[in-house]
């Protein structure tokens, strides 16, 4: 529209693909002094003068990289990358935003790439990341990469007649980010003083988790945890190390604090949690709970429990259920006989037994192997059938490492 206002030729074409957020979109925009000068509907290979990259992953994809040419192409890039669906299946997934930026820089050269965290600016200044697009347009325009006048662009936003004030503000904030990013960055910096603390020692780790496990079950249950860690600390002291003790402190706690029905009830009725929900919403609102109670839930064709929706009355049930945590692990525990709960209790015993085996032969030479064994539960993630799959994968490695330990 801005090009039309200026009497220039314009052709646009949107092409959609499949991506993590429901479909990545490439908008091919060709602008010329007159319409006859445009003889195609898409930007050709190695022919892009400007790429406005709202997402690093899409911007570094093959479809986009093929349009780049060092010495010609400029890229205005949003440095923030939304996590893809891959993180759901891969517990160790890492956001590739930095690698994407590196790939783009390799294609256009460092002088051709300019980036900033548009998500951060848009959300903090305008309250919504939906304004990233006009913000990046303003950023690119300020850099001198958009062959259109300011007046025409603003008029085009007005003619679109959708959130006009916010879109113009986003465009202008993008210009500020391009012209003096350091000033914008300082304005968005948190007002409070950031204090850096030294990493917690083993004793602090244990004390925090003892308090949690006492609330989770009781003091006796917490002492069972601290006694195991104390044995590791005593054995490891001879080597002037604490890494094994820290690993056991973290991983044994993870196994002992498994989230069963009683714990879910305790956490959901926590006063601080309820206050946090209240602070997030105004007016009338309803809290629903999506749960898969083993006793009443249906299963799918794979035998996996399926979640059901429960209304606000479930909070009353939680308030009652949390008091029955004393039954956890006893013959009266109506939830304790499920396959998942039996597995979780068995993991605790197996881990403690493995640590005791490790301590019996621990020396400076096998300390690294001991640490690997101690960190095994770290790979056990999720709940229900997801957790069961992870446990099955870890068990194989667990057995192999213990066999290696015995033969060491």
C-alpha atoms as one frame of an Amber mdcrd trajectory, in Angstrom:
protein
   0.000   0.000   0.000   2.856   2.387   0.784   4.334   1.640  -2.632   0.989
   2.337  -4.322   0.772   5.640  -2.454   4.162   6.581  -3.892   3.135   5.484
  -7.387   5.548   2.557  -7.547   5.076  -0.910  -8.963   4.397  -3.684  -6.444
   3.858  -7.447  -6.488   3.423  -9.586  -3.371   3.002 -13.291  -2.870   2.573
 -15.165   0.396   3.702 -18.779   0.538   2.968 -20.892   3.585   4.800 -23.951
   4.838   4.517 -26.264   7.822   6.310 -25.232  10.997   6.170 -25.466  14.768
   3.674 -22.617  15.179   1.065 -23.799  12.694   2.698 -22.672   9.460   5.685
 -20.513   8.560   4.944 -17.797   6.029   7.261 -16.197   3.475   5.932 -12.952
   2.019   7.687 -12.212  -1.257   7.571  -8.452  -1.890   8.857  -6.880  -5.112
   8.967  -3.083  -5.473  10.015  -1.163  -8.602   9.734   2.347  -9.991   6.917
   1.131 -12.261   4.802  -2.005 -12.664   6.324  -3.016 -16.002   9.740  -3.452
 -14.380   8.469  -6.450 -12.362   8.424  -9.720 -14.328   8.052 -12.300 -11.551
   5.942 -12.909  -8.460   8.653 -14.268  -6.173  12.076 -13.159  -5.055  14.566
 -15.180  -7.073  17.483 -17.212  -5.740  20.276 -15.009  -4.367  18.236 -11.937
  -5.291  16.852 -10.637  -1.978  17.828  -7.076  -1.097  16.165  -7.290   2.320
  14.894 -10.106   4.500  12.790  -9.180   7.510  13.241 -12.240   9.685  10.591
 -12.451  12.408  11.785 -15.894  13.486  15.428 -17.074  13.374  14.541 -20.713
  12.668  12.444 -19.841   9.618  14.924 -17.169   8.540  17.763 -19.681   8.585
  15.772 -22.321   6.707  16.757 -23.489   3.261  13.895 -21.602   1.596  15.183
 -18.307   2.999  18.943 -18.874   2.841  18.686 -19.563  -0.884  17.509 -15.986
  -1.438  20.554 -14.456   0.305  23.714 -13.158  -1.329  26.638 -11.606   0.476
  27.181  -8.025  -0.616  23.542  -7.624  -1.642  21.219  -8.978   1.008  20.534
  -7.288   4.330  18.744  -9.171   7.120  16.775  -7.477   9.906  16.405 -10.325
  12.386  14.382 -10.938  15.519  16.990 -12.536  17.774  14.365 -14.348  19.871
  13.391 -17.815  18.711  10.140 -19.481  19.768  10.718 -23.105  20.883   9.687
 -25.639  18.258   7.587 -28.756  18.715  10.823 -30.762  18.895  11.230 -29.916
  22.578   8.154 -32.042  23.356   9.810 -35.240  22.145  13.417 -34.385  22.952
  13.996 -33.619  26.627  17.495 -32.364  25.831  16.350 -30.013  23.048  18.171
 -26.702  22.915  16.970 -23.587  21.155  19.069 -23.162  17.972  18.606 -19.359
  17.746  22.328 -18.596  18.018  23.216 -21.183  15.394  20.526 -19.787  13.102
  22.010 -16.293  13.399  25.450 -17.743  12.663  24.129 -19.464   9.516  22.584
 -16.217   8.321  25.788 -14.276   9.028  27.690 -16.875   7.045  25.340 -16.308
   4.095  25.254 -12.494   4.070  28.373 -11.573   6.030  28.438  -9.820   9.394
  27.855  -6.466   7.730  24.645  -7.755   6.187  23.030  -8.943   9.437  21.501
  -6.798  12.155  19.465  -8.269  14.998  17.740  -7.460  18.288  15.263  -9.180
  20.619  12.026  -7.883  19.129   9.944 -10.174  21.373  11.318  -8.517  24.475
  10.769  -4.977  23.207   7.302  -5.675  21.840   6.050  -7.435  24.969   7.502
  -4.921  27.429   6.648  -1.738  25.544   3.407  -2.681  23.788   2.228  -5.585
  25.904   2.004  -8.100  23.047   4.483  -9.819  20.750   1.997  -9.542  17.872
   3.596  -6.176  17.055   6.962  -7.723  16.186   6.302  -7.454  12.435   5.821
  -3.660  12.195   8.624  -3.214  14.719  11.054  -5.099  12.495   9.808  -3.131
   9.506  10.619   0.096  11.328  14.003  -1.325  12.296  14.823  -2.166   8.673
  13.499   1.199   7.433  15.732   3.110   9.862  18.702   1.145   8.560  17.898
   2.473   5.086  16.951  -0.911   3.671  13.294  -0.214   2.732  12.856   1.835
  -0.480   9.741   3.674   0.728   9.108   6.957   2.503   8.123   7.311   6.138
   4.953   9.244   5.320   3.710   6.570   2.912   4.379   3.743   5.365   2.538
   5.486   8.206  -0.368   6.268   5.877  -0.523   2.609   4.829  -0.810   1.579
   8.477  -3.620   4.098   8.953  -5.493   2.854   5.874  -5.246  -0.721   7.164
  -7.337   0.531  10.115  -6.287  -2.226  12.530  -4.692  -1.286  15.875  -3.362
   1.827  14.156  -1.830   3.521  17.202  -0.085   0.350  18.374   1.253  -0.515
  14.920   2.631   2.982  14.406   4.180   2.858  17.875   5.749  -0.514  17.022
   7.178   0.903  13.796   8.676   3.880  15.652  10.089   1.693  18.420  11.748
  -0.404  15.738  13.398   2.765  14.434  14.647   3.588  17.941  16.086   0.075
  18.288  18.003   0.520  15.036  19.257   4.030  15.831  20.230   3.730  19.510
  19.724   0.208  20.781  21.805   0.808  23.910  19.325   3.459  25.085  16.317
   1.221  24.440  18.060  -1.696  26.122  18.757   0.369  29.236  15.134   1.541
  29.376  13.923  -2.051  29.347  16.439  -3.257  31.915  14.915  -4.414  35.210
  14.855  -1.709  37.855  15.831  -3.973  40.724  19.434  -4.745  41.537  20.463
  -8.185  40.362  22.438 -10.038  42.995  24.636 -12.961  42.106  24.968 -15.657
  44.716  27.548 -18.342  45.050  26.332 -21.843  44.154  24.722 -23.615  47.081
  26.879 -26.077  48.962  25.732 -29.604  49.704  24.493 -28.720  53.181  22.296
 -25.924  51.827  20.949 -28.215  49.092  20.096 -30.884  51.641  18.522 -28.478
  54.150  16.175 -27.070  51.518  15.123 -30.524  50.370  14.740 -31.882  53.889
  12.248 -29.089  54.579  10.370 -29.930  51.375  10.248 -33.679  52.081   9.049
 -33.014  55.613   6.073 -31.128  54.176   5.744 -33.733  51.445   5.514 -36.653
  53.900   7.056 -36.289  57.377  10.337 -35.799  59.276  11.141 -39.521  59.191
  10.862 -39.602  55.405  13.108 -36.539  55.163  15.676 -38.118  57.496  15.807
 -41.183  55.277  16.903 -38.829  52.491  19.457 -36.865  54.514  21.025 -40.055
  55.937  21.849 -41.314  52.433  23.423 -38.003  51.431  25.412 -37.931  54.685
  26.900 -41.351  53.882  27.995 -40.084  50.480  29.505 -36.924  51.972  31.504
 -38.968  54.451  32.855 -41.308  51.761  33.630 -38.508  49.295  35.408 -36.303
  51.845  38.511 -38.452  51.493  38.934 -37.183  47.913  38.246 -33.530  48.769
  35.280 -33.462  46.372  31.565 -32.697  46.639  30.229 -33.390  43.145  28.996
 -36.905  43.971  27.276 -35.668  47.135  25.564 -32.886  45.186  24.434 -35.332
  42.492  22.928 -37.693  45.052  21.308 -34.813  46.929  19.554 -33.660  43.769
  18.654 -37.000  42.225  17.528 -38.880  45.326  15.286 -35.937  46.150  13.835
 -36.066  42.645  12.924 -39.732  43.097  11.558 -39.349  46.625   9.401 -36.308
  45.816   7.425 -38.040  43.057   4.120 -36.301  42.347   1.342 -38.652  43.340
  -2.272 -37.732  44.039  -1.535 -36.488  47.564   1.276 -34.245  46.379  -0.787
 -32.803  43.522  -3.473 -31.958  46.085  -0.945 -30.369  48.450   0.622 -28.207
  45.747  -2.691 -27.055  44.281  -3.986 -25.952  47.678  -0.786 -24.109  48.552
  -1.700 -20.576  49.615   1.108 -18.971  47.618   0.046 -20.853  44.467  -3.570
 -19.782  44.824  -2.482 -16.192  45.425  -0.338 -16.287  42.286  -3.347 -17.348
  40.222  -5.412 -14.579  41.777  -2.754 -12.010  40.905  -2.720 -13.100  37.261
  -6.433 -12.643  36.532  -8.991  -9.930  37.185 -12.743 -10.217  37.644 -14.603
 -13.506  37.534 -12.637 -16.517  36.303 -12.906 -20.263  36.559 -10.068 -22.688
  37.207 -10.430 -26.120  35.616  -8.148 -29.091  36.227  -7.083 -31.605  33.610
  -6.230 -34.836  35.394  -5.908 -38.551  34.753  -6.753 -40.311  38.038  -5.673
 -43.962  37.572  -8.760 -45.341  39.285 -11.366 -43.688  37.029  -9.532 -42.539
  33.895 -10.032 -44.150  30.529  -7.133 -45.385  28.421  -6.426 -45.062  24.709
  -5.596 -47.877  22.313  -2.034 -47.933  23.676  -3.243 -48.377  27.243  -2.214
 -44.839  28.194  -4.357 -42.900  30.665  -6.265 -39.989  29.128  -6.810 -36.726
  30.983 -10.286 -35.492  31.877 -11.519 -32.013  32.675 -12.631 -31.326  36.260
 -14.258 -28.112  37.421 -13.559 -25.794  40.383 -15.075 -28.254  42.872 -11.916
 -30.305  42.460 -10.156 -27.771  44.706 -12.415 -28.863  47.558 -11.392 -32.447
  46.872  -7.740 -31.417  46.893  -8.145 -29.733  50.283  -9.491 -32.983  51.706
  -7.101 -35.315  49.890  -3.902 -33.547  50.979  -4.482 -34.640  54.578  -4.341
 -38.306  53.574  -0.656 -38.156  52.618   0.027 -40.157  55.803  -1.351 -43.168
  53.911   1.285 -42.862  51.175   3.023 -46.195  50.669   0.919 -48.020  53.291
  -1.605 -50.846  52.698  -4.353 -48.225  53.037  -2.996 -46.149  50.146  -5.735
 -46.577  47.528  -3.524 -44.942  44.894  -0.366 -46.832  45.797  -1.103 -50.094
  44.030  -1.000 -48.713  40.510   1.858 -49.732  38.262   3.220 -46.179  38.183
   3.320 -45.729  41.970   4.943 -49.126  42.493   7.530 -48.208  39.867   8.282
 -44.892  41.586   8.778 -46.492  45.000  10.939 -49.208  43.471  13.160 -46.591
  41.829  13.936 -45.075  45.223  15.045 -48.428  46.615  17.038 -49.267  43.501
  18.822 -45.913  43.581  19.740 -46.134  47.269  21.008 -49.691  46.771  23.099
 -48.570  43.784  24.603 -45.687  45.776  25.485 -48.040  48.644  27.207 -50.364
  46.142  29.119 -47.380  44.780  30.236 -46.236  48.230  31.571 -49.700  49.049
  34.187 -49.456  46.259  34.542 -45.680  45.778  38.043 -44.401  45.073  39.706
 -41.567  43.172  39.966 -43.635  39.985  36.283 -44.569  39.714  34.798 -41.337
  41.045  33.772 -40.194  37.551  31.895 -43.458  36.940  30.211 -43.090  40.325
  29.073 -39.616  39.343  27.585 -40.964  36.115  25.598 -43.533  38.089  24.423
 -40.922  40.591  23.066 -38.713  37.796  21.002 -41.443  36.118  17.625 -40.219
  37.464  18.185 -36.860  35.788  16.992 -38.445  32.515  13.716 -39.622  34.098
  11.268 -36.898  33.127   7.538 -36.481  32.735   4.552 -38.263  34.231   2.431
 -41.290  33.459   3.270 -43.146  30.242   5.878 -40.498  29.342   7.738 -41.192
  32.571   7.396 -44.940  32.062   9.112 -44.695  28.664  11.949 -42.659  30.140
  12.372 -45.120  33.011  12.583 -48.009  30.552  15.320 -46.189  28.626  17.258
 -45.353  31.790  16.998 -48.877  33.211  19.050 -50.311  30.363  21.815 -47.758
  30.900  21.518 -48.190  34.662  22.082 -51.933  34.496  25.012 -51.484  32.144
  26.733 -48.939  34.381  26.256 -51.081  37.484  27.720 -54.078  35.673  30.651
 -51.907  34.657  31.009 -50.750  38.262  31.092 -54.275  39.631  33.779 -55.253
  37.102  35.826 -52.076  37.549
